[in-house]
Amino acid sequence: MMYNEFLELSGKSESYISYKEYTEEIEPIYMACDLPTKEDFIKAFNETFERIVYPIVENTISNFSTEEKLAYLYSFRREEMDESVRMFDRKARQIAYDYMKLYLMVVV
């Protein structure tokens, strides 16, 4: 599956899943798994993100204090808070990829 095809089928954007991340993390899992179709892989991928990545990111944001959320809305400390969310998102995606490798019994 090509990168642009992955983006189209998964609904993810280039700004969220980079080409490097796709080729180093996602494509090796896809190539090594025994799922019969691309659509089956995308379904497993999206379900994994819904179960693992999104709740972690949502929890990260909900754990900001009211003052931090207001500061974010008014552009104070936005970069610092964005970096915190990005850090947890990156770690959550790595956990999701590791989970997919285990769940799909893939050795990469």
Residue pairs with C-beta under 8 A, 6 or more apart in sequence:
1 9
1 27
1 30
1 38
1 41
3 19
3 22
3 23
5 38
6 12
6 17
6 22
6 26
6 27
6 42
7 13
7 14
7 17
9 38
9 39
9 42
10 17
10 42
10 45
10 46
11 46
17 26
21 93
25 93
25 94
25 97
26 45
26 97
28 106
28 108
29 97
29 100
29 101
29 104
29 106
29 108
30 38
30 41
32 104
32 106
32 107
32 108
33 41
33 104
33 106
34 104
34 105
35 41
35 44
35 104
44 100
44 103
44 104
45 100
48 96
48 99
48 100
48 103
49 93
49 96
52 92
52 95
52 96
52 99
53 89
53 92
53 93
53 95
53 96
56 88
56 89
56 91
56 92
56 95
57 85
57 88
57 89
57 92
60 84
60 85
60 88
60 89
61 85
64 72
64 81
68 77
68 81
71 77
71 78
71 81
72 78
72 81
100 106
101 107
101 108
